Amino acid sequence: MDEWRSAWTTALDDLEADVTRIEELLRTDQFHRDTPTIDPWTPPEGLGPFPLDLRPRADRILARQLAAAEGVARAMAVNRKQAALTNRIELFDSGAARPSYLDQAI
């Protein structure tokens, strides 16, 4: 029985480490510079039923994961807006029609 609980504790440790990494990326400008590579978490084989005494910890991890996912979505939206603005600046595109000139002196 102790081995079963230990396996679940290790699985929760892995989940918590993943969400901690994303939270740290969101707190720093690294998230804006680098696209983090995240391996999707899969539960280890043969864990068996979830120990009820670990439920509060699992609920806290889930809440952090949901908040981190919201933070990532917000960061992606800001990134898209910044990219669109940068494109307009680089292209000098104000949205208005641009005048064109044709030099026929040659």
C-alpha positions in Angstrom: 0.0 0.0 0.0 2.9 2.4 0.8 4.3 1.8 -2.7 1.0 2.7 -4.3 0.8 6.0 -2.4 4.4 6.8 -3.2 3.8 6.2 -6.9 0.9 8.8 -6.8 3.0 11.2 -4.8 5.7 11.0 -7.4 3.2 11.5 -10.2 1.9 14.6 -8.4 5.5 15.8 -8.0 5.9 15.6 -11.8 2.7 17.5 -12.4 3.6 20.2 -9.9 7.1 20.6 -11.4 5.5 21.2 -14.9 3.2 23.9 -13.6 5.9 25.5 -11.6 8.1 25.7 -14.7 5.3 27.4 -16.7 4.5 29.8 -13.8 8.2 30.8 -13.8 8.2 31.3 -17.5 5.2 33.6 -17.2 6.8 35.6 -14.5 9.9 36.3 -16.5 10.5 37.7 -20.0 11.8 34.3 -21.0 8.3 33.3 -22.0 8.3 36.1 -24.5 11.7 35.2 -25.9 11.5 31.4 -26.0 8.7 29.0 -26.8 8.8 26.5 -24.0 8.8 22.9 -25.0 6.4 21.0 -22.9 6.0 17.2 -22.9 2.4 16.3 -22.2 2.1 14.6 -18.9 0.9 11.0 -18.9 0.3 9.1 -15.7 2.7 6.3 -15.1 1.5 2.8 -15.7 -0.1 0.8 -12.9 -0.9 3.6 -10.5 -4.2 2.2 -9.5 -7.0 4.3 -7.8 -6.1 7.7 -6.6 -5.5 8.0 -2.8 -8.1 10.3 -1.3 -5.7 11.8 1.2 -3.8 13.3 -1.8 -7.0 15.0 -3.2 -6.3 18.5 -1.7 -2.9 18.6 -3.2 -4.2 17.4 -6.6 -6.9 20.1 -6.4 -4.3 22.8 -5.7 -2.1 21.6 -8.6 -5.2 21.6 -10.9 -6.0 25.2 -9.9 -2.5 26.3 -10.6 -2.6 24.5 -14.0 -5.8 26.3 -15.0 -4.4 29.6 -13.9 -1.2 28.9 -15.9 -3.2 28.0 -18.9 -5.1 31.3 -18.7 -1.8 33.1 -18.4 -0.4 31.4 -21.4 -3.5 32.2 -23.4 -3.2 35.9 -22.3 0.5 36.0 -23.3 -0.3 34.5 -26.7 -3.0 37.1 -27.3 -0.6 39.9 -26.3 2.0 38.4 -28.6 -0.3 38.4 -31.6 -1.2 42.0 -31.0 2.5 43.0 -30.7 3.3 41.1 -33.9 0.5 42.8 -35.8 1.7 46.2 -34.5 5.3 45.4 -35.4 4.2 44.4 -38.9 2.4 47.6 -39.4 5.4 49.6 -38.1 7.9 47.7 -40.3 5.7 48.1 -43.3 4.7 51.7 -42.4 1.1 50.6 -42.8 -1.3 52.9 -41.2 -4.2 51.2 -42.9 -4.8 54.2 -45.2 -4.1 54.1 -48.9 -0.5 55.0 -49.8 0.4 57.4 -52.6 2.4 56.0 -55.4 4.8 57.9 -57.7 6.0 57.0 -61.1 9.2 58.7 -62.3 8.9 59.0 -66.1 12.0 61.1 -66.6 14.1 58.1 -67.4 
